[in-house]
Amino acid sequence: MIRVLIADDQALVRTGFRVILNAEPDLEVVGEAADGRETIEAVRTQRPDVVLMDIRMPNLDGIEATRRLAAAAHAPRVLILTTFDLDQYVYEALRAGASGFLLKDATAEELLQAVRVVAAGEALLSPSITRRLIADYARRPPPNERPAALDELTPRELEVLRLIARGLSNRDVARKLVLGDATIKTHVARIFAKLDLHDRTQAVVLAYETGLVTPGESETATSADR
């Protein structure tokens, strides 16, 4: 059972999400919150697996609430839901530690899939956001120097990180490198630990920001393990 917390300042929106989610046998809404501070407290008491997080909320916005949750032990996965299809929110949310970003005009089926994907530890971005994310990096000048954190990775780990950032699933990476799935999972875990990454979304962002991957290489930024 996937435990979900809904954080949105509009009661009608929370009710709609609750109805959709509770209709599924593998999903359970364990709480609601109307602002960022309530969200942090509800996460502490309810221990959800996934938080559906609105961005614009009173007292504490969804970006800062996400940042604080991601920094805590046993952090839940955060799926950002917003009507605002704006670049600044995409980048702030991803850097804060969000595992996914979905616009509120998504269908019920897309919402359900998104919750299950991020609960499984994968990254999820809506296609329109992915396209603009890559386009933005294409306009940026290349970094002047290689970040020191990347020097901690072995050549094999760098190779795995590049493939993850290009959108390959663990299974695809294993096939490409002719290695076992378990070996790739071990490499991914070590990469995340060495670079202090929360999940695959942050790995994609880091790889583009540091120039480890260039936009022309990207195959898809939304692949998930199958």
C-alpha positions as CSV (number, residue, x, y, z in Angstrom):
1,M,0.0,0.0,0.0
2,I,1.3,3.4,-1.0
3,R,0.6,6.1,1.6
4,V,-0.1,9.5,0.2
5,L,-0.3,13.0,1.8
6,I,-2.1,15.8,-0.2
7,A,-0.7,19.3,0.3
8,D,-2.7,22.0,-1.4
9,D,-4.3,25.2,-0.1
10,Q,-7.6,24.6,-1.9
11,A,-9.9,22.2,-0.2
12,L,-11.8,21.4,-3.4
13,V,-8.5,20.3,-5.0
14,R,-7.6,18.1,-2.0
15,T,-11.0,16.5,-2.1
16,G,-10.7,15.7,-5.8
17,F,-7.3,14.1,-5.4
18,R,-8.5,12.1,-2.4
19,V,-11.4,10.6,-4.3
20,I,-9.2,9.7,-7.2
21,L,-6.5,8.1,-5.1
22,N,-8.7,6.3,-2.6
23,A,-10.5,4.6,-5.4
24,E,-7.3,2.6,-6.1
25,P,-6.6,-0.6,-4.1
26,D,-2.9,0.1,-3.8
27,L,-3.2,3.7,-2.7
28,E,-4.3,5.3,0.6
29,V,-4.6,9.0,1.4
30,V,-3.3,9.3,5.0
31,G,-3.7,13.0,5.5
32,E,-4.1,16.5,4.0
33,A,-2.4,19.8,4.6
34,A,-3.3,23.4,3.6
35,D,0.2,25.0,3.8
36,G,3.9,24.1,3.9
37,R,4.1,24.1,7.7
38,E,1.1,21.8,8.1
39,T,2.7,19.5,5.5
40,I,5.9,19.1,7.4
41,E,4.0,18.3,10.6
42,A,1.7,15.9,8.8
43,V,4.7,14.1,7.3
44,R,6.2,13.7,10.7
45,T,3.0,12.2,12.2
46,Q,1.6,10.3,9.2
47,R,4.8,9.0,7.6
48,P,3.5,9.0,3.9
49,D,5.5,7.4,1.1
50,V,4.5,10.2,-1.3
51,V,3.5,13.8,-0.9
52,L,1.5,15.6,-3.6
53,M,2.9,19.1,-3.1
54,D,1.4,22.3,-4.4
55,I,3.9,25.1,-5.0
56,R,2.0,28.2,-4.1
57,M,0.8,27.8,-0.5
58,P,0.6,30.2,2.5
59,N,3.0,30.3,5.4
60,L,5.6,28.1,3.7
61,D,5.5,27.4,0.0
62,G,5.9,24.0,-1.6
63,I,9.5,24.5,-2.7
64,E,10.8,25.3,0.8
65,A,8.6,22.6,2.3
66,T,10.1,20.1,-0.2
67,R,13.6,21.3,0.6
68,R,13.1,20.7,4.3
69,L,11.5,17.3,3.8
70,A,14.3,16.2,1.5
71,A,16.9,17.1,4.1
72,A,15.2,15.0,6.9
73,A,15.8,11.4,7.6
74,H,13.4,8.9,5.9
75,A,12.2,11.6,3.5
76,P,9.0,10.9,1.5
77,R,9.0,11.2,-2.3
78,V,7.6,14.5,-3.4
79,L,5.5,14.9,-6.5
80,I,5.0,18.6,-7.3
81,L,1.6,19.5,-8.7
82,T,1.0,23.0,-10.1
83,T,-1.0,25.0,-12.6
84,F,2.1,27.1,-13.2
85,D,4.1,25.8,-16.1
86,L,7.1,28.1,-15.4
87,D,10.8,27.3,-15.7
88,Q,11.7,28.9,-12.4
89,Y,9.4,26.5,-10.5
90,V,10.7,23.4,-12.3
91,Y,14.4,24.1,-11.5
92,E,13.7,25.2,-7.9
93,A,11.6,22.1,-7.3
94,L,14.1,19.7,-8.7
95,R,17.0,21.2,-6.8
96,A,14.9,21.2,-3.6
97,G,14.6,17.4,-3.9
98,A,11.3,16.8,-5.7
99,S,11.0,13.4,-7.4
100,G,8.5,14.5,-10.0
101,F,6.7,17.5,-11.5
102,L,3.2,17.2,-12.9
103,L,0.9,19.9,-14.1
104,K,-2.6,20.0,-12.7
105,D,-4.2,19.6,-16.1
106,A,-2.9,16.0,-16.2
107,T,-5.5,13.2,-16.4
108,A,-6.5,11.1,-13.4
109,E,-4.6,8.2,-15.1
110,E,-1.5,10.3,-15.4
111,L,-1.7,11.3,-11.7
112,L,-2.1,7.7,-10.6
113,Q,0.9,6.6,-12.7
114,A,3.0,9.5,-11.4
115,V,2.3,8.6,-7.8
116,R,3.3,4.9,-8.4
117,V,6.4,5.9,-10.3
118,V,7.8,8.2,-7.7
119,A,6.8,5.8,-4.9
120,A,9.0,3.2,-6.6
121,G,12.0,5.6,-6.4
122,E,12.0,6.8,-10.0
123,A,11.9,10.2,-11.5
124,L,9.0,11.7,-13.4
125,L,8.6,14.9,-15.4
126,S,5.8,15.8,-17.7
127,P,6.9,15.7,-21.4
128,S,6.5,19.5,-21.9
129,I,8.7,20.2,-18.9
130,T,11.3,17.7,-19.9
131,R,11.6,19.3,-23.4
132,R,12.1,22.8,-21.9
133,L,14.5,21.6,-19.3
134,I,16.8,20.2,-22.0
135,A,16.4,23.3,-24.2
136,D,17.4,25.5,-21.3
137,Y,20.6,23.6,-20.7
138,A,21.3,23.8,-24.5
139,R,21.4,27.6,-24.2
140,R,23.8,27.7,-21.3
141,P,27.6,28.1,-21.8
142,P,29.6,25.0,-20.8
143,P,30.9,24.9,-17.2
144,N,34.4,26.4,-16.7
145,E,35.6,23.6,-14.5
146,R,34.7,20.1,-13.5
147,P,33.0,19.9,-10.1
148,A,35.2,18.2,-7.5
149,A,32.3,15.9,-6.4
150,L,32.5,14.1,-9.8
151,D,36.2,13.2,-9.1
152,E,34.9,10.8,-6.4
153,L,33.3,8.6,-9.0
154,T,35.1,5.7,-10.7
155,P,35.2,5.6,-14.5
156,R,32.4,3.0,-14.5
157,E,30.3,5.1,-12.2
158,L,30.7,8.1,-14.5
159,E,29.6,6.0,-17.4
160,V,26.5,4.8,-15.5
161,L,25.7,8.4,-14.5
162,R,25.9,9.5,-18.1
163,L,23.5,6.8,-19.2
164,I,21.1,7.5,-16.4
165,A,21.1,11.2,-17.4
166,R,20.3,10.3,-21.0
167,G,17.2,8.6,-19.7
168,L,18.1,4.9,-19.6
169,S,16.6,2.7,-17.0
170,N,18.7,0.4,-14.9
171,R,17.8,-2.5,-17.1
172,D,18.8,-0.6,-20.3
173,V,22.1,0.5,-18.7
174,A,22.8,-3.2,-17.8
175,R,22.2,-4.3,-21.3
176,K,24.3,-1.5,-22.8
177,L,27.3,-2.3,-20.5
178,V,26.7,-6.0,-20.5
179,L,26.4,-6.2,-16.8
180,G,23.8,-7.6,-14.4
181,D,20.9,-5.6,-13.1
182,A,22.1,-6.0,-9.5
183,T,25.5,-4.6,-10.4
184,I,24.0,-1.5,-12.0
185,K,21.7,-0.9,-9.0
186,T,24.9,-1.1,-6.8
187,H,26.6,1.5,-9.0
188,V,23.6,3.8,-8.9
189,A,23.4,3.6,-5.1
190,R,27.1,4.5,-4.8
191,I,26.7,7.4,-7.2
192,F,23.8,8.8,-5.2
193,A,25.7,8.4,-2.0
194,K,28.9,10.0,-3.3
195,L,27.1,12.9,-4.9
196,D,24.5,13.3,-2.1
197,L,21.7,12.8,-4.6
198,H,18.1,12.1,-3.6
199,D,17.0,10.3,-6.7
200,R,17.3,10.0,-10.5
201,T,15.8,13.4,-11.2
202,Q,18.6,15.1,-9.3
203,A,21.1,12.9,-11.1
204,V,19.8,14.2,-14.5
205,V,19.9,17.8,-13.3
206,L,23.5,17.5,-12.0
207,A,24.7,15.8,-15.2
208,Y,23.4,18.6,-17.4
209,E,24.5,21.4,-15.1
210,T,28.0,20.1,-14.9
211,G,28.3,19.4,-18.6
212,L,28.7,15.6,-18.1
213,V,25.9,15.2,-20.6
214,T,25.0,17.6,-23.4
215,P,21.4,18.1,-24.7
216,G,22.1,16.5,-28.0
217,E,22.8,13.2,-26.2
218,S,19.4,12.9,-24.4
219,E,17.1,10.1,-25.5
220,T,14.4,10.7,-22.9
221,A,14.5,12.3,-19.4
222,T,11.5,10.3,-18.1
223,S,12.6,6.7,-18.3
224,A,11.9,4.6,-15.3
225,D,13.0,1.1,-14.3
226,R,10.7,-1.5,-15.8
